[in-house]
Amino acid sequence: WCARREGVMEVAVQSKLAADPALRTLLLATAPHPLLSLKADRVWGVDPRKGGDNLLARLWERLREELLHRGGGGRGSDAP
């Protein structure tokens, strides 16, 4: 699972983006700021007291960068 989890989650996140155009707009509006997934799960998120890998937020950041480079979209842009 550890070797495949990011790929599995990436497919899930891409599906969420495809299903909800407003989510894409919201994600692009966060650029260029870093994202932080505050949760007790120390792999997918970050616990404020214990730390964590923040993999979910890193995945969203990576997809945001792909969207920005592929579509040239920025804040307020509706480019695919």
C-alpha positions in Angstrom: 0.0 0.0 0.0 2.8 2.5 0.9 4.2 2.2 -2.6 0.8 2.8 -4.3 -1.1 5.1 -2.0 -0.1 8.4 -3.6 -1.1 7.1 -7.1 -4.4 5.9 -5.8 -5.2 9.1 -4.0 -4.1 11.1 -7.1 -6.8 9.3 -9.1 -9.4 10.1 -6.4 -8.4 13.8 -6.3 -8.4 14.1 -10.1 -11.9 12.6 -10.1 -13.1 15.2 -7.5 -11.7 18.0 -9.7 -13.4 16.6 -12.8 -16.7 16.3 -11.0 -16.8 19.8 -9.6 -15.5 22.8 -11.6 -15.9 25.0 -8.6 -13.3 23.0 -6.8 -10.8 23.6 -9.6 -11.5 27.4 -9.3 -11.0 27.2 -5.6 -7.8 25.3 -5.9 -6.3 27.7 -8.4 -7.3 30.6 -6.1 -4.9 29.2 -3.5 -1.8 29.7 -5.7 1.0 30.4 -4.9 0.4 29.6 -1.3 1.4 26.3 0.3 -1.4 24.0 1.5 -1.7 22.3 4.8 -4.0 19.4 5.6 -4.6 19.6 9.4 -5.7 16.2 10.6 -4.6 13.6 13.0 -3.5 11.3 10.1 0.3 11.8 10.1 0.7 10.4 6.6 -2.0 12.4 4.7 -2.1 15.4 7.0 -0.2 17.2 9.7 -1.0 17.1 13.4 -0.1 20.5 14.9 1.6 18.8 17.9 3.0 15.7 16.3 3.8 16.7 12.7 3.2 14.7 9.6 4.0 14.1 6.0 1.1 16.3 4.6 0.9 14.1 1.5 -2.7 15.1 0.7 -1.9 18.8 0.6 1.3 18.1 -1.4 -0.8 16.2 -3.9 -3.3 19.1 -4.2 -0.3 21.5 -4.7 1.1 19.2 -7.4 -2.2 19.1 -9.3 -2.6 22.8 -8.9 0.8 23.4 -10.5 -0.2 21.0 -13.4 -3.4 23.0 -13.9 -1.5 26.3 -13.9 1.1 25.1 -16.4 -1.2 23.2 -18.6 -4.0 25.7 -18.9 -2.3 28.9 -18.0 -5.1 29.3 -15.5 -4.7 31.7 -12.7 -7.0 33.5 -10.4 -10.3 34.0 -12.0 -9.3 32.1 -15.1 -11.7 29.5 -16.6 -9.1 28.1 -18.9 -9.0 24.3 -18.9 
